[in-house]
Amino acid sequence: MPTQSIGAGGKLTSQDLHIGPDAAADRYRLLRSIGRGGEAVLYLAEIELAGGSEPVVVKVLDSKTTITPDEFDRISRKWNEQAELLRFVHRPGVVGVREHFEGPPIHRSGESGTLTGRALVLVMNHVDGLDLRDWRAERNLATSAERREVMRTLEQLADVLDWLHSGKATPSGRQVIHGDLSPGNVMVDGHGQATLVDFGLSKLTADHQTAEVWFTPGYAAPEVFDGKRTPAADRYAFGAIAYFLLSGESPPNSPEQLARAMAALPQIAALDAERRARITAVYTGDPVQRPASLAGWMKDVRHAVVSTTSSTSQRAVQDAVPAPVPSKPVVPPQPVGPPPVQTPVAAPVPSPPPPAQDARPQPQPQPQPPLQPRPEHVPAGYGPTYPLHESPPPGSAAPKRRRAGLVLGSVAAVLVIAALCVLGVRLLDKDKGGAQASDGKGGSSASEAAVPEEESPTPTPSPSESESGSPDTAATPDPTASGTQPGGVAADIKAADLTQLTPIAGLGNFTVGAAKINTKQYGAAFISNPDCNDEAITEFDLNREWKHLEFTAGIDDGSTHAKGRVSISLDGKPAAFSELVELGKPATKSVDVTDALRLRVKVDMGCDNGTVVIAAPQLTR
């Protein structure tokens, strides 16, 4: 069904056409036709209420079409049953049914009694928005925000369909089946809410044989061609909608072609074979082999579109930038420290020091950028910035710059040696034991005792040591390198965004992105993917370096459910924070993580869980 918004195309009708039940034949004034559903026609109409008009959508099946009187009577009975069933369905994501009736056919005002024939009418609420085809045309999925929009729309539809198929929508527990899912029968409003529309006749007229192909090609499961409409057929159509939203192309007509096309999408092709098979199972010709839960199926799709897309993009950037592979764990360089110096083997040449020179060596020539490796374990935004494209690869530095660096290094070496000699002479003058000084060993001992004092703060090995691979862990302790995040965050960084750090075993059922809680937009948040049978858990190594974790927990404003439980625990102890958060009622908290090694973030499983968000999580020292 195309867009239902007023003024959006459609065939104009006479301003004097009406339809209604026998007792009020002119109740609804038809404005224009906006689509077809089999032999039925949909109209945008209006009803006069309290001195004003309200828009509605009216679906009309006229007995004057190819239906015989006997067929009309049979369909009429089923129509009334299904319409009554739909009136029990009340939740976001399903169009509301106002009423249904049998009455005179479409007529001019006051002329209903002059016409023969009858009409079946279903009156639905008007959804102001775009159908899914027009909504997708406005997006190219080039940004993570647009990919998240598509995932959120699909997850809303999956949630609604699972609910309708479960029997929870009706008091009697009967399943509700849409029967003709396609992009034209899904509306998305300005708030991002996806709504299923055009229920009713599409399912009930399945028994009616006609030469007209009234289902939507590409979205119809094989069994639909035999007139069978089941929850499995809805799930096949949903899978075809997912392909359309991800590719922007109409799905192939056969299940085999559709499965191959889905598996060939770059996001899906990057997955392992087992996960690809689970995704393409929704397109199997056998209804029994299709997944029973669309929400569970969406977990694999979200992993492909959000997680895989992000990681492959990051890998592409890293592969495009030549960088040397360090022989030791890489850590950010210290803010202040002496440059790497090769100590000459030759005996020092006595030389008068500069007048204001202190005993501590302090020459600070600039390090050569080509020799500085790019850090692989420091999160973006923390520590020094490293150029990704401007620095030449190793071995390609200009000869003049290399010679200048060597000259500076030689000058620095001479200054350091001179300073050490002066320090040794001063210590010898103060030494009361002349015998030790006169035999030549005492001076050596004093120098050996003084050198570690001056060199102990130096945290980085010299270039010759790094290139030769010779270990020197005793002389170059590295208190910040832990091999896992956030232990690699430099000690002078006082705050870190937890979403930027690397989890120990992946994000699990979380994703990282933008979210909105109680109308407030957050740029960085952990977003859980609701699931009936699986928790969302992720863990981080705090390295006993942090004191507090501050965050805001709540339900995303676009969630189809309104609550969920989130907990945060440390080192396997009882949860330091555990709270049932509700839509529109966020909780801003600060958790003491002093001396904690392992941090765990968890959202409980549950079919009624909303999209739980842990927004702006900040670690502070």
N, C-alpha and C positions, 0 to 999 in steps of 0.2 A: 504494500500500500504506500503510495507516495506521500510526501509531506502533507500534513493536515493543517498547516498554518494558513490563516486567512490571507488571500491575495496571492497564493503560490500556484499559479497555473490552474489547470483543470477546466473541464468543459462547463461553460456557463449555462445555467438553466433559466427558465422563465422565473421572474421574481414572484409569480403567483401560483407556484406548484407546492402542494402540501401533501402530507400523509399523516395518518393517526388511527387510533382504534375506532370502532363503530360509534362509541359514545362521544368521541371528540375527533372527528375525521380531519380537522384542520390544525391539529396540535402542533405539528412540526412543519416549518416552512423550509423547503429545500433551496439551498443557495447554489450549489454546483456539484457535479459528480467528481469524485477524487480517486476512484479506482474500481477494480472488479475483484470478486472472489468466486470463481466458477461462474454460475449463471446469476449470481447476486451482484448488485451494484451498490457501491458505497457513496454516500452523499455527505457533504458538509451541510448541516442544517442548523436551525436556531429555534428556540422555544421562548415564548414570552412568559416571564416570571416577575411578579411584583413591579410591573411597570418598565422592566428592562428585558433585554434578550440575552440568552446564554447559548454558546455554541455547543453542539453535540455532533456525533457521527452516527448516521443512520444507515443500516444495511438492509436492503430490500430485495426480496425474491418474489417476483411477480408470476402468478400462475399462467400468464399469457405467454411465457417463454416456452421452451421445448418440453415442459413437463405436462403430462396428462393429468386429469383430475384425480385418478387413483394414486398416482405417484405424489401429487401435491398433498393429499390427505396423509399418506404414509410419512412424508418428510415433515409435515406440520407437527405430527405427534412427537417425533424425535427432536424437532427444533425446540418445542416447548420444554421438553425434558432437559436438554442441554442448557438452554437459557436459564432455567431455574437453578441448575447446578452451578452455573457461572456466577449467579447472584450471591452465592456463599463465599466466593473468593474475594478476600479483602486484604491486600498487601501491596506495598510499592513494587512496581515491576509488572503488574498485571492490570490491564485496562478495566475500569469499572463499568459494569452493566447497569444501566438505569431501568430499563423495562424491555419487555418483548410482547408482541401481540400479533393477532391476525386481523386484518381490516381491509377496507377498500383499497384499490390500487392508487398509484399516484394520480392526483387530480388537481384541477384548479379550485380556488377557494369557493366553497359552497356548492360544488358540483359532484360530490362523492356519490350521491344517490343516482346519478345518471349513467354510471359506468357498470359494466359487468366484470366478473372475475374477482379474485382475491389476491392479497399479498401478505407474505410473512415479513415481519419487521423486527430487527434487533437494534436497540438504541444504546450507544456506548458513550462514555465520557470523551470529550475532545482532548487530545494530547498536543500541546503546542510545542512543536520542535521539528527536527529533521528525521526522515527515515534513515536507516543505517547506511543505505547506499550513498545518499547525499552527504551524510555525516562523514563517511570515509573519504569522499572525494575532496574534502577540505584538509586532509592530512596526508603526509607522505612518509610518516614514521621515521624521519631522519633524526629526531631528537628523542632522548630518553623520556621526556615528558609526554610526547605523543604515544610512544610505545606503552607507557604506563596507562594512558587513557584507554587504549585499546584493551589492555589486560583487564582494567577495571570494568569496562563495559561487558566483556565476555564473562567475567566472574559474576557480575550481577545476573546475567541471563542464565548462567549455569546454576546459580543458587535458586533462582525462581523455578526453573524447570525441574530440578531435583525435588523441590518442595511440592510442586504440582503432581509429579509422578509418585510421590511417597504416600499420597492419600491424606496428608495433613491439611489440605486446602478445604476439605468438606467434612461436615460432622459425621457422615456415614463412613468415611475413610476411602471413598471411591477416588480412583485416579482421574486426573484431568489431563487431557491430551490436547495439544494445540492442533496438530495435524497438517499445518501448512507453513512451517517456519521458513522464513526467507528474509533478506535485508529489508524488503518492502513492508514486512509485518512487524518490524521493531522500530520504535520511535525513541529518540534521545532528546531530552529537553535541555534547556539552557543551563541546568544545574548538573548535567552529566548523568541523570537518571535514565536508564534504559527501560522501556516498557513494552511488553508483548501486547499486540493488538490483533484485531480481526479473528477472534475465536468464533466458534459456533458452526456456521454452515460448512466451512472447509472440512470439518470432520464428519458432520452428519450427512452430507451428500455423497460420501464415499461409496455408498451402495448404489447410487444413481449412475447408471452407465450412460455415457454421452461421448460423442465423437470429439468433443472439445477437450483439449488438454488443459485442465484448469489448475494443476499443481505447477510449482515453479521448477523448471528443469535445472539440474545440477544440485538441487537441495532435496530432492525426493529420493528416499531409500528404495532399493529394488522392490521391496514388498508393497510399496505404495502403488505400483503399477497394477497390482492385483487387488487394489481396494482395501488393503490392510493398513490401519494406522494405529501404532502402538507407541509406548514410551521409547522403545528402541529406534523407531523411525524419527521421533523428535530428536534423539541424540545424534543420529546420522546427520540430520539437517543442521544441528548446532555445529557439528564438526565442519560442515561445508561453510557455514558462516565464519567460523574461525579462519579457515583458509582464505576466504574472501577478504577479511579484515587484515590479515598478515601480508597477503600478496597484492591486494588491490585488483585482483582479476576474478572473473566468474569461475566457479569450480567446474571441472570436467564432469560429464554426465555419468560415467561409469565408476563404480567403487574402486576398481583397480587403478584407473587413471588418476582418480582423486588421491588415493593413497600415495602413488608415486610422486605426484605433484607436491603434496605436502612434505614428503620426506626430502624432496630436492630443494626446499627453501633453505637459504643459508643458515638461518637460526636453528632449524631442525637437523640439517645435515651435520652440524658440528657436535651433536650429541652422540653418546655411545649407542650401540646397536639395540640394547635392551630398552632404553628410554624411547628411541625412535619407534620401536615396535609397539610400545604401549600407546604412543600418540596415534599411530596409523591404524590401531585396532578399531577405532570408532568408525572407520570406513569399510569394514568387512561386510561382505554380502550377507553373511549369516547374522541375524539380529541377536542371537544368543551370545555371540563372541564380542559384542560391543561392550564397552565399560558400563558398569551399572551406575556409577556416580560421575556426573560431569564435573563436580567440584574437585574430585580427586584427579580426574583427567587434566583439569586446568593447572594443577600443580606442576606437571611435567612441561606443559606449554609455557607457563610463566618462567620456569627455570631456563627454558630455551631462549625466550624472547628477552628477558631481563638479565639474568645472570650470565648466560653464554654470550650474549651480545656485548655486554660490558667487558668480560674477560678477553674475548677475541679482539676487541678494539684495543685494549691495553697491550695485548701481545703484539699486535700489529705495530704499535708505536715503538715498543721495545726492540722488535726485530729490525725496524727501519733505522735505528740509531746504533752505530758501532760503539761498543764499550768494552774495555779490557775486563777479563775475568780475574777478580782478586784472589790471591792465594789464602787470604784470611777473611773473616767476617768484616764487612765494611762498616765503618761508623763515621758520623759527621766529624770533620776536623775541629779541633778545639779553637776557641776564639783567639787566644793568645798563646804563643809558644815558639820556641826557637825552630828555625828551619832544619830539615834533615841535612846532616853534615857528615862527610866521610873523614874519619880521623887518619891523618898521614902516619905512616910507619916511621918516617925519619925523625931524628931527635929534634926537639923544639929549638928554634933560634931565638935567643933572648932579644927582646925588643921592648922599648919603653912604651907603656900603655898610654892611652889618651888621658889627659889630666882628670876628666870627670868620670872616667870609666869605673863602673862598679865591678865587684868580683863576679857577679852573676852574669853569664853571657846573655846579651839581649839583641843581637843583630836580627833584623826581621825583613830580609829580602822577600819579595813576592814569590810564591810557588808557581811552578810552570803549569798552566791549565791542562796541557795534553797529558801530564802524568797523573792528573787527579781523577780517580775513577768515579763514575756516577753511582750514587748509593742505590742499592736495590731494596733496602729494608727500611727506609725512612719515609713515612707517609708524606704525601704532598702537603705543602704549607708549613712543615716543621723542619728546622735545621737550615743549612745554607742552600741557596739555589744553584743548580748546576745547569749549564747550557746544554740543550739537547741537539742542536744542529750546528752551532757556530764553531765549537772546538773541533779541530781536526782529529782524525783517528790516530792511535798510537803509532809513532814512527814517522809521521808526516809533518812534524813541526819544522818551521823555517830554520835553516842552519844558523843564521845570524842570531836569532833569539836563543837558540841552545847555547851558542858560545857565550852570549851575555850572561846566561844563567850560570855557566861554569865559572866565569870570572867572579861573579858575585859570591858563589859558593866558596871559591878559593880565598877571597878576602875575608869572608866570615870565618873560615877555618883558622886563618892566621890570627884574627882577633881573639877567637876562643882560646887558642893555644897560649897566646901571650897572657891572657887574663889568668889562666890556670897556673902558668909559671909564676906570676907575681903572687898569687895566693899561696903557692907552695913555699916561696921564699919567705913570706911573712910568717907562715906557720913555723918554719925552721928557726927564724929569729926569736920566736917566743918560746921555743923548746928549751927547757933547762938542761936536758940530757945531751950534752955535746957529743958524747961518745957515739950515740945512735946516729947523730947527724953526720959525723965525720966518716963513718964507714960506708956511706953511700946508700945504705938500705933504709935508713930512717927517712930520707927524703922521698924515697919511693913509697914507703908506707903512708906518709902524709898525703901524697898525691892520690893514692888509691882511696884513702879515707875521704878526701875532699870531693873527688869526681862524682861518686854516687849521690852526694848531697845536692849537687847542682843539677844532675841529669835526671833525678827521680821524677820530676813533674812531667817529663816529656812523654806523651802518650802514643806517638806515632813512630813506626820504624822508618829507618832511612830508606831511600830508593834502592840502594844496593842490597839491603836486607830483604826488601819485598821481592825484588827481581830474582835473587838467588834462592829464595824460599827458606832461608835459615831461620829456625825458630828462635825467638828471644822473649818469651813470655814473662820471664822474671824481670827483665829490664824495662818492659813496656806493658805494664798492667793496663787493662781496658775496662774500667768499671761500668761503661754504658752499653757495651756490646753484649746482647743476650741471645741473639739468633732468632728471637721471636718478638713480635710487637706486643706492647709498646716499649719493651726494654731497650729498643734501639733509638728511642726518642732522646735527643740530647738533654743533658742534665739541666741546662739553662732554660729549657722550655717549661713553663709553669702550668700550661693548660693544653689539653689535646682533645680533639673531637673523636669520640670512640668510633663513629661510623667510618673514619678514615684509616683506622688501624686494621691489621690483618687478623682475622679470627683463627683460632687454633685448627679447627677442622671444617672451615667453610661456614657459610651463613645459615645452613640448614633450610628451614622453611621461612626464613626472613629474606627480604630484599632491602636495599638501601636506596632511598630516593626522597623526593619531596612529598609532603603530606599536609593536610589541613585538618586542624582540630579546633572545634568550636569557633569557626570562621577565621582562625589565625593560621597563616601559611608558614610552614617550616621547610627550610631548604634541605636539611639533612636529618634523616630519621630512619630507624629500623621499622619496617612494615611487615607485619605477619600476614601469612596467607591462610585464611580459615580452613580448617579441615576437620571432618568428623572423627578421623582415626589416627591423627598424628599431631604431635606437639611441634611448636616452633622453638628451637633451641640453638643458641650459639654461645661460644665461650672465648674468652680472651685471657692472655697471660699479662698480669699487671706487674710482675717482677718486683713486687713489694716496693714500688716507687711512688705510689699515689696515695692521696689522703681522702679525697671526696669524689663522688660521682653525682652530678646534678643532671636532671632530665625532667621531661614532661611526658606523662603517659595518658593516653586517651584513645577514643575511637575515631577513626577517620570520618569526616563529614559525609563522604560518599559511600559509606558502608551500608550494606543491606540489612545487617543486624546491629543491635544497639549496645552490646556489652561483651566483655571478655576479661579474663583474668591474666595479669602479668606479674611475674615474680623475678627478683634479682637475688642471687645467693653468692656467697663467697667461700671458697675452699671446701665445698661439700657440706657446709653447716646449714642450719635452718635459715630460711629466706630472710635476708635483711629487709626486703620489701616485698610484699604480696598484697595485691589489691584488685578488686573487681571494678574495672573502670567502665563508665557508661557514656553513651553518646551525649555530647554537649557538656560533660562534667569532667574535664581533664584534671589530673593530679600532678602538681609540680613538686618534686621531692629532691632531697640530698641524702645520699647514702654514704656512711663512713666506710672507706675501703682501706684504712690505714693498715699496713703490713700484710695486705691480702696478696695471694699469689695467683689464684684463679677466679675469674669473674664469669658467672653464668647468667644469661638472660633467657627467660622462658615464657611462652604464652601457652596456656593450657589448650588441649584439644576440645572440640565440641561442635556439633552441627549448627548450633545457634550462635556461635561466636561471631562477633563483628571483626572488622579489620583493625586489629590493635596496633597502635603506633607508639614507639618510644622515641620522642622527638628531642633534638638538640642535646644528646648525651655528652656531657663535658667532664673529662677527668682533670682534676687539679691537684697540684702537689701540696 
